[in-house]
Amino acid sequence: MSEREWQLVGAPNARDLGGMIGAQGRRVRAGRLIRTPALGRLIDEDLPVLAKLGPACVVDLRAHSEVSVAPPDRLPGEPRLVHLPVHDPAHPVFTYVSAVLLGHDLGAYAELARQGTPAAMAAIYRWFVTGDSALEGFATAVRLAADGSNLPLVYHCSAGKDRTGWLTVVLLHALGVDEAAIRADYLANNPLTASLREVLIEAMRRHHPGLDEAAVRPVLEVRPEYLDAGYAEVRRVHGSFGAYLRDGLGVTDRLVAALRANLLE
């Protein structure tokens, strides 16, 4: 199945990376890399669709605290489940974003609140490049994707846009996909989740009548400046994305060759 031949009602921003142009003009194989949000809200009609994709491995990038309060993933068959939490509960930006989404008093985050949630989101993307659990989780996920026994590979976080988005950036760069195409896939989240985003904001407004919608929206969206912040951090720390893959994530030439052999036509 190619990218637009299927949809998951309970995961509207789920998509197949198949068809994107990688190294030497070779296309990413359809049905091998599937990015999704958490799969606990799939409806019954979604399950045969996911079953047809036949995931061999499912990578979950959520923290244990996120998993514990969310509905269990609904998965067909018995795919290998790998939990790679990309999260730092001590990082003030993570706790600030959680406080915003939960409608908590932001008095303890005065400086972050002054900078605004877009700045907080950009800080998270910079952390993706340097944070210990981010480096470990993304590196392990790349190694899993390079092993044909784990394909098709489904990977997700909670919303399927930030951690999932950055892992997609990493994988597509390793496959030689053009940066403009990578950016377009990243930004595709917003139109795919427009209706869901309004439902979420309305639900938050009911529970928290004083909700600061201007603070919440940036957390529910992807924005070019978030991705730009990650790229800028890559250049600052490593000089180039290739060096980040090699030195930051341990993605060797041999691993790149395995990824391309398994994932490019």
N, C-alpha and C positions, 0 to 999 in steps of 0.2 A: 504494500500500500504506500503510495506517495503522500506527501505532506497534507494535501487538502482532500484526500479521499476518505478521511475519517475525522470525527470530532467526538469529544467526551463532554457531555452536557455538564457533568459535575466538576469538570476541570477544563474550563473554556480556553485557557492559554496553553494547554498541552499541544505539543507539535513534534513532528518528525523532522530531523535535520537533513533527511535525505533530499538529494537534488542540488544541494549547494555545491559550487565549483571549488575544488581544492587544488592541490599541487598538480602541476603538469596538465591542467584542464580536466582532471578526473573528478567525477561527481561523487559526493558522499552517497553511499549506498542507502537506499530507502529501507526503512524498518529496522535499522541497526541502533541508532541513537535517538532516544525519545526523552524530551524534557517535559516535565509536568509540575504542577503544584502537588501538595499532599493529596492522596487519593482516597481519603476517608469520606468524601462527599460525593463519590460516584453514585449514580443512580443505577438501578438494575439493568437498564438498557445499555449502559456503558460497558458492562462487564464482557459481553460477547465481542465488542470492538477491541477491547484490550486483550482478550484471549486470542483474537486473530493475529494481533501483533506478536503474541507469544514471548513475553519478556523472560529471559533466562536469569537476569540479575536486576535487583532494584536497590539503588543507592539512596539512602535517606540522610540528608545533610542537616536535619533539625537537631536541636539540643534535646536532651532527655526531658527537660521541663516542657518543651513544646509538644513532644509526643504524648506526654502523660495527660494533657488536657484536650487533645484532639481526637476525633473519631479514628478508629484503627483504619489503616489503608485497606481498601477492598481490592484484592488481587486474585486473578484467575490462576489456576495451576499452583505450582510450588516453586516459584523462582527463588534463587538465592537472595537473601536479604542482608544487606551490609549497612550498618549504621556508622556514619562518619560525621559526628557533630561538629559543625563549623560555627562556633559561638564562643564568646568570652563573657560570662556573667559578671565579671568584675569590670569590664570595660564601660566607662560612663555613657558612651554613646548608645550601647545596646540597652542599658537600663533606661536611658532617656526615651528612646524610641518606644520601648515597651510601655513606659508611663504615659506617653502621648496616646498610644492606641487604647490603653485601658482607661483613659480619662482621669488619671490620677493628678494630684496637686503637683505642679512642676516647680514649686518653690525651691526645692533642693537642687534644681538644675538651672539656676538663674543664668549662668554664662552660656550654657548650651541653648537655652531658650532664646537668649538675646541673638545668638548666631542664627537660630532658626533650624527647622527640621531639614530643609535641603542641605544645609552645611553638615548636619549630623549624618545624613545619608551619604554624602560624599566622604565623610570620615570613615564610615564603615567600608566603603570601597577601597580606601587606602589601606585599611586594616586587612582586607582580603589578601593584599600583596605581602604583608609582613607578619600577620598574626600567626602564632604557633599552630593553633588548631586549624587555621585556614590553610597554611602550607601543608600540614599533614593530611588534611581531608582532601584537598584538591589533588595533591600528588598521588594519593592512594586511588582516587577515582580515575585518574588518567591511566594508571597501571591496570586497573580493572577493565577499562575500555579497550586496552591493547590486547587483552586475552580473549580470543575468539569464543572460548567457552562461556563467557559472560554476555554474549550478544544474542539477541537484542538486549541492550542495556537501557533501563528506565532510571532516571535520576530526578530527585526533587528535594525541595526544602518545604516551607509552609506555603507561601504564595507562589512559588515557582518563578520568581522574577529577579531576585538579587543574588543569593548564593548560587541558585540554579543558573542564573544569567551569567555570573562570572565563570562558573565551571564550563558553560557553553563557550564563552570567549576563549578560555584556555584550550579546550578540545579543538575548536575550529582553527585557532592559530596553529596548533600542532599539525593539523591536517592541511595547512596551506591555504585556507580560505581567505579571500581578500577582506581587509578591515572594513570596507564600506558594507559588504554583505553581512559581516558579523554584527555591525552596528544596526543594520536594518532588522535582523532577527531579534536583537535585544529590544529595540523600540517597538516591535510588533506586539509586545505585551499589552500596551495601553489600549489600542482599539479592541483587542480580544477580550479584555476584562472591563470595558467601559460600563456595561450594565451591572455587573457584579459589584463594581466599585461604588456605584450609587446606592445599591442595596445595603452594602456594608456601612456606608456613611449614615444612611437613614437609621439603621439599627443602632449605631453608636449614638446618634442624636436622641433616640428614644430613651436609651439607658443613661445618657449624660446630657441633660438639656442645655448645659452651658458649653457644649463641645466647641472647641476652636477648630472649625473645619479647615481653615487656612493652614493650621499646623499638621492636621491629619493627612490631607491630600498628598503631600509630597512623600509620605511614607507608603502610600498605597499605589504609587506610580513608579515607573522607571523614567529617568530623565537623562538627556545627553550628558549633562554635567556630572552625573554620578559615574558614568562610564569613563568620562574624561579624567575624573579624579583617580580612578584605578590605573588608567594608562599613564598618567603623569607620575604616579608613585612607582610604577614599573620602570620608567625612564630614570627617575631620581635614584632608585636603589640599584638597578641592574644595567641601565643604559639602553636596553632594547628588550623586546618581548622574547626574542630567542634566548637571550641570556637569562631572563627570568625563568623560562621553561627549564633551561639547563641547570642553572645554579640555584634558583629558588625552589624548584619543584623536582629536580633530579630527573628531568625528562631527557634521557640520553638519545643519541642518534639511533641506537638500536631500538629504543622504545618508539621513537617517531616512525621508524620503518615498519614496526609491527602495527602501529595504529593505522598507517596508510595502507598496509597490505590487507588489513581486515575491514577497513571502513571506506575505502575508496574503490570505485569501480575500475 
